Amino acid sequence: MYSAWIKIDDNLPWIELEEAFQTKAEAQKALKERLSKAKIKIVKLSKQEKQMDAPINVRHKNSRIARVASTA
């Protein structure tokens, strides 16, 4: 039995088809059919805000304060 997974982007999780397939070829054929019929709709685009570097103070229980520059 084979399960079929789709990965669209590194930022998105894997998508698993609900069906299980008897052969690898059958799974590949089903994926090709699903992807050829896929409709993608953009519903919202948000403006990416400029990220700022800001110093962060980190304190551990038994150590001095460490100053770390954030590189977000």
N, CA, C and O atoms as a GROMACS GRO file, in nm:
protein
  288
    1MET      N    1   0.084  -0.118   0.000
    1MET     CA    2   0.000   0.000   0.000
    1MET      C    3   0.089   0.125   0.000
    1MET      O    4   0.191   0.131   0.069
    2TYR      N    5   0.048   0.222  -0.077
    2TYR     CA    6   0.121   0.348  -0.089
    2TYR      C    7   0.029   0.464  -0.051
    2TYR      O    8  -0.088   0.466  -0.088
    3SER      N    9   0.084   0.559   0.021
    3SER     CA   10   0.013   0.683   0.047
    3SER      C   11   0.080   0.792  -0.036
    3SER      O   12   0.200   0.784  -0.064
    4ALA      N   13   0.005   0.891  -0.074
    4ALA     CA   14   0.057   0.997  -0.160
    4ALA      C   15   0.065   1.128  -0.080
    4ALA      O   16  -0.030   1.166  -0.012
    5TRP      N   17   0.180   1.194  -0.091
    5TRP     CA   18   0.204   1.321  -0.020
    5TRP      C   19   0.242   1.427  -0.122
    5TRP      O   20   0.307   1.398  -0.222
    6ILE      N   21   0.202   1.552  -0.095
    6ILE     CA   22   0.235   1.664  -0.182
    6ILE      C   23   0.303   1.772  -0.098
    6ILE      O   24   0.256   1.806   0.010
    7LYS      N   25   0.413   1.825  -0.148
    7LYS     CA   26   0.484   1.936  -0.082
    7LYS      C   27   0.486   2.053  -0.179
    7LYS      O   28   0.548   2.045  -0.285
    8ILE      N   29   0.418   2.162  -0.145
    8ILE     CA   30   0.407   2.277  -0.233
    8ILE      C   31   0.522   2.375  -0.211
    8ILE      O   32   0.580   2.426  -0.307
    9ASP      N   33   0.554   2.400  -0.084
    9ASP     CA   34   0.655   2.499  -0.050
    9ASP      C   35   0.720   2.458   0.082
    9ASP      O   36   0.659   2.386   0.161
   10ASP      N   37   0.842   2.503   0.105
   10ASP     CA   38   0.910   2.470   0.230
   10ASP      C   39   0.840   2.527   0.353
   10ASP      O   40   0.854   2.473   0.462
   11ASN      N   41   0.766   2.636   0.335
   11ASN     CA   42   0.697   2.699   0.447
   11ASN      C   43   0.563   2.635   0.479
   11ASN      O   44   0.502   2.667   0.581
   12LEU      N   45   0.516   2.545   0.394
   12LEU     CA   46   0.387   2.481   0.414
   12LEU      C   47   0.407   2.334   0.451
   12LEU      O   48   0.506   2.273   0.411
   13PRO      N   49   0.314   2.278   0.527
   13PRO     CA   50   0.328   2.137   0.564
   13PRO      C   51   0.297   2.044   0.447
   13PRO      O   52   0.237   2.085   0.348
   14TRP      N   53   0.339   1.919   0.460
   14TRP     CA   54   0.306   1.818   0.361
   14TRP      C   55   0.156   1.794   0.362
   14TRP      O   56   0.092   1.803   0.467
   15ILE      N   57   0.100   1.765   0.246
   15ILE     CA   58  -0.041   1.733   0.232
   15ILE      C   59  -0.052   1.587   0.190
   15ILE      O   60   0.008   1.546   0.091
   16GLU      N   61  -0.129   1.510   0.267
   16GLU     CA   62  -0.147   1.368   0.236
   16GLU      C   63  -0.285   1.346   0.176
   16GLU      O   64  -0.385   1.395   0.229
   17LEU      N   65  -0.291   1.274   0.065
   17LEU     CA   66  -0.419   1.236   0.010
   17LEU      C   67  -0.484   1.132   0.100
   17LEU      O   68  -0.414   1.051   0.161
   18GLU      N   69  -0.616   1.135   0.109
   18GLU     CA   70  -0.686   1.045   0.200
   18GLU      C   71  -0.680   0.899   0.153
   18GLU      O   72  -0.689   0.808   0.235
   19GLU      N   73  -0.664   0.878   0.025
   19GLU     CA   74  -0.667   0.742  -0.029
   19GLU      C   75  -0.533   0.671  -0.013
   19GLU      O   76  -0.429   0.735  -0.001
   20ALA      N   77  -0.538   0.538  -0.012
   20ALA     CA   78  -0.418   0.456  -0.017
   20ALA      C   79  -0.421   0.382  -0.151
   20ALA      O   80  -0.528   0.345  -0.199
   21PHE      N   81  -0.305   0.361  -0.209
   21PHE     CA   82  -0.296   0.302  -0.342
   21PHE      C   83  -0.222   0.168  -0.337
   21PHE      O   84  -0.133   0.148  -0.253
   22GLN      N   85  -0.259   0.079  -0.427
   22GLN     CA   86  -0.199  -0.054  -0.430
   22GLN      C   87  -0.056  -0.052  -0.484
   22GLN      O   88   0.030  -0.126  -0.437
   23THR      N   89  -0.031   0.034  -0.584
   23THR     CA   90   0.102   0.038  -0.647
   23THR      C   91   0.154   0.181  -0.649
   23THR      O   92   0.078   0.277  -0.635
   24LYS      N   93   0.284   0.192  -0.665
   24LYS     CA   94   0.348   0.324  -0.673
   24LYS      C   95   0.301   0.397  -0.800
   24LYS      O   96   0.279   0.518  -0.797
   25ALA      N   97   0.287   0.323  -0.911
   25ALA     CA   98   0.242   0.383  -1.036
   25ALA      C   99   0.101   0.439  -1.023
   25ALA      O  100   0.071   0.546  -1.076
   26GLU      N  101   0.016   0.368  -0.953
   26GLU     CA  102  -0.121   0.414  -0.930
   26GLU      C  103  -0.122   0.543  -0.846
   26GLU      O  104  -0.201   0.634  -0.873
   27ALA      N  105  -0.036   0.550  -0.747
   27ALA     CA  106  -0.026   0.670  -0.664
   27ALA      C  107   0.025   0.788  -0.745
   27ALA      O  108  -0.026   0.899  -0.732
   28GLN      N  109   0.126   0.766  -0.829
   28GLN     CA  110   0.180   0.874  -0.912
   28GLN      C  111   0.075   0.925  -1.011
   28GLN      O  112   0.064   1.046  -1.033
   29LYS      N  113  -0.001   0.834  -1.070
   29LYS     CA  114  -0.105   0.872  -1.165
   29LYS      C  115  -0.213   0.957  -1.096
   29LYS      O  116  -0.259   1.057  -1.151
   30ALA      N  117  -0.252   0.916  -0.976
   30ALA     CA  118  -0.353   0.992  -0.901
   30ALA      C  119  -0.303   1.132  -0.866
   30ALA      O  120  -0.378   1.229  -0.874
   31LEU      N  121  -0.175   1.142  -0.826
   31LEU     CA  122  -0.118   1.273  -0.795
   31LEU      C  123  -0.114   1.363  -0.918
   31LEU      O  124  -0.149   1.481  -0.909
   32LYS      N  125  -0.074   1.309  -1.031
   32LYS     CA  126  -0.069   1.389  -1.154
   32LYS      C  127  -0.208   1.438  -1.192
   32LYS      O  128  -0.223   1.553  -1.234
   33GLU      N  129  -0.308   1.353  -1.177
   33GLU     CA  130  -0.445   1.394  -1.208
   33GLU      C  131  -0.492   1.505  -1.114
   33GLU      O  132  -0.550   1.604  -1.158
   34ARG      N  133  -0.466   1.488  -0.985
   34ARG     CA  134  -0.509   1.589  -0.886
   34ARG      C  135  -0.439   1.722  -0.911
   34ARG      O  136  -0.503   1.827  -0.906
   35LEU      N  137  -0.309   1.718  -0.938
   35LEU     CA  138  -0.235   1.843  -0.957
   35LEU      C  139  -0.272   1.911  -1.088
   35LEU      O  140  -0.269   2.034  -1.096
   36SER      N  141  -0.308   1.834  -1.191
   36SER     CA  142  -0.346   1.896  -1.318
   36SER      C  143  -0.482   1.966  -1.308
   36SER      O  144  -0.511   2.057  -1.385
   37LYS      N  145  -0.564   1.924  -1.212
   37LYS     CA  146  -0.696   1.984  -1.194
   37LYS      C  147  -0.701   2.086  -1.080
   37LYS      O  148  -0.806   2.142  -1.052
   38ALA      N  149  -0.588   2.109  -1.016
   38ALA     CA  150  -0.584   2.199  -0.901
   38ALA      C  151  -0.612   2.342  -0.943
   38ALA      O  152  -0.560   2.390  -1.044
   39LYS      N  153  -0.693   2.410  -0.864
   39LYS     CA  154  -0.721   2.551  -0.885
   39LYS      C  155  -0.667   2.626  -0.764
   39LYS      O  156  -0.698   2.592  -0.650
   40ILE      N  157  -0.588   2.728  -0.789
   40ILE     CA  158  -0.527   2.804  -0.681
   40ILE      C  159  -0.585   2.944  -0.682
   40ILE      O  160  -0.588   3.010  -0.786
   41LYS      N  161  -0.631   2.989  -0.566
   41LYS     CA  162  -0.691   3.120  -0.553
   41LYS      C  163  -0.616   3.198  -0.445
   41LYS      O  164  -0.598   3.148  -0.334
   42ILE      N  165  -0.573   3.318  -0.479
   42ILE     CA  166  -0.505   3.403  -0.381
   42ILE      C  167  -0.613   3.485  -0.311
   42ILE      O  168  -0.684   3.562  -0.375
   43VAL      N  169  -0.624   3.468  -0.180
   43VAL     CA  170  -0.730   3.537  -0.108
   43VAL      C  171  -0.680   3.660  -0.033
   43VAL      O  172  -0.758   3.752  -0.007
   44LYS      N  173  -0.552   3.664   0.002
   44LYS     CA  174  -0.502   3.780   0.075
   44LYS      C  175  -0.351   3.789   0.059
   44LYS      O  176  -0.279   3.689   0.073
   45LEU      N  177  -0.304   3.906   0.031
   45LEU     CA  178  -0.160   3.934   0.028
   45LEU      C  179  -0.134   4.042   0.131
   45LEU      O  180  -0.194   4.149   0.127
   46SER      N  181  -0.044   4.015   0.224
   46SER     CA  182  -0.014   4.114   0.325
   46SER      C  183   0.123   4.175   0.298
   46SER      O  184   0.214   4.108   0.249
   47LYS      N  185   0.135   4.301   0.331
   47LYS     CA  186   0.262   4.371   0.312
   47LYS      C  187   0.361   4.323   0.418
   47LYS      O  188   0.329   4.317   0.536
   48GLN      N  189   0.480   4.288   0.372
   48GLN     CA  190   0.582   4.241   0.466
   48GLN      C  191   0.648   4.363   0.529
   48GLN      O  192   0.702   4.450   0.460
   49GLU      N  193   0.642   4.368   0.659
   49GLU     CA  194   0.703   4.479   0.732
   49GLU      C  195   0.853   4.460   0.739
   49GLU      O  196   0.902   4.347   0.749
   50LYS      N  197   0.926   4.569   0.735
   50LYS     CA  198   1.071   4.562   0.747
   50LYS      C  199   1.107   4.520   0.889
   50LYS      O  200   1.061   4.580   0.986
   51GLN      N  201   1.190   4.418   0.900
   51GLN     CA  202   1.230   4.370   1.030
   51GLN      C  203   1.351   4.448   1.077
   51GLN      O  204   1.442   4.478   0.999
   52MET      N  205   1.352   4.480   1.206
   52MET     CA  206   1.461   4.560   1.263
   52MET      C  207   1.549   4.472   1.350
   52MET      O  208   1.503   4.377   1.412
   53ASP      N  209   1.677   4.506   1.353
   53ASP     CA  210   1.769   4.440   1.445
   53ASP      C  211   1.759   4.514   1.578
   53ASP      O  212   1.771   4.636   1.583
   54ALA      N  213   1.738   4.439   1.686
   54ALA     CA  214   1.727   4.500   1.818
   54ALA      C  215   1.807   4.416   1.916
   54ALA      O  216   1.803   4.293   1.911
   55PRO      N  217   1.881   4.482   2.006
   55PRO     CA  218   1.956   4.404   2.106
   55PRO      C  219   1.860   4.339   2.206
   55PRO      O  220   1.756   4.394   2.240
   56ILE      N  221   1.898   4.220   2.252
   56ILE     CA  222   1.818   4.146   2.347
   56ILE      C  223   1.906   4.109   2.465
   56ILE      O  224   2.018   4.061   2.447
   57ASN      N  225   1.858   4.132   2.586
   57ASN     CA  226   1.930   4.091   2.705
   57ASN      C  227   1.882   3.953   2.747
   57ASN      O  228   1.763   3.930   2.764
   58VAL      N  229   1.979   3.860   2.764
   58VAL     CA  230   1.946   3.724   2.802
   58VAL      C  231   2.010   3.697   2.937
   58VAL      O  232   2.130   3.718   2.954
   59ARG      N  233   1.932   3.650   3.034
   59ARG     CA  234   1.986   3.622   3.167
   59ARG      C  235   1.959   3.476   3.200
   59ARG      O  236   1.846   3.428   3.191
   60HIS      N  237   2.064   3.408   3.239
   60HIS     CA  238   2.051   3.269   3.282
   60HIS      C  239   2.066   3.266   3.433
   60HIS      O  240   2.127   3.357   3.490
   61LYS      N  241   2.013   3.165   3.497
   61LYS     CA  242   2.009   3.156   3.642
   61LYS      C  243   2.146   3.174   3.708
   61LYS      O  244   2.157   3.247   3.807
   62ASN      N  245   2.249   3.110   3.656
   62ASN     CA  246   2.380   3.112   3.722
   62ASN      C  247   2.487   3.182   3.638
   62ASN      O  248   2.605   3.147   3.648
   63SER      N  249   2.449   3.279   3.555
   63SER     CA  250   2.549   3.344   3.473
   63SER      C  251   2.521   3.494   3.464
   63SER      O  252   2.418   3.543   3.512
   64ARG      N  253   2.614   3.565   3.402
   64ARG     CA  254   2.598   3.708   3.382
   64ARG      C  255   2.500   3.735   3.267
   64ARG      O  256   2.458   3.643   3.196
   65ILE      N  257   2.464   3.860   3.252
   65ILE     CA  258   2.375   3.900   3.143
   65ILE      C  259   2.454   3.895   3.011
   65ILE      O  260   2.563   3.950   3.002
   66ALA      N  261   2.399   3.832   2.912
   66ALA     CA  262   2.460   3.828   2.780
   66ALA      C  263   2.378   3.918   2.688
   66ALA      O  264   2.255   3.914   2.690
   67ARG      N  265   2.446   3.997   2.610
   67ARG     CA  266   2.376   4.086   2.518
   67ARG      C  267   2.386   4.024   2.379
   67ARG      O  268   2.495   3.998   2.329
   68VAL      N  269   2.271   3.999   2.318
   68VAL     CA  270   2.264   3.933   2.190
   68VAL      C  271   2.195   4.024   2.090
   68VAL      O  272   2.090   4.082   2.120
   69ALA      N  273   2.251   4.038   1.972
   69ALA     CA  274   2.187   4.116   1.867
   69ALA      C  275   2.094   4.025   1.790
   69ALA      O  276   2.134   3.919   1.744
   70SER      N  277   1.972   4.067   1.778
   70SER     CA  278   1.874   3.989   1.704
   70SER      C  279   1.897   4.005   1.556
   70SER      O  280   1.916   4.117   1.507
   71THR      N  281   1.895   3.895   1.483
   71THR     CA  282   1.909   3.900   1.337
   71THR      C  283   1.787   3.835   1.274
   71THR      O  284   1.798   3.732   1.208
   72ALA      N  285   1.672   3.894   1.296
   72ALA     CA  286   1.546   3.838   1.248
   72ALA      C  287   1.533   3.848   1.098
   72ALA      O  288   1.432   3.805   1.043
   0.00000   0.00000   0.00000
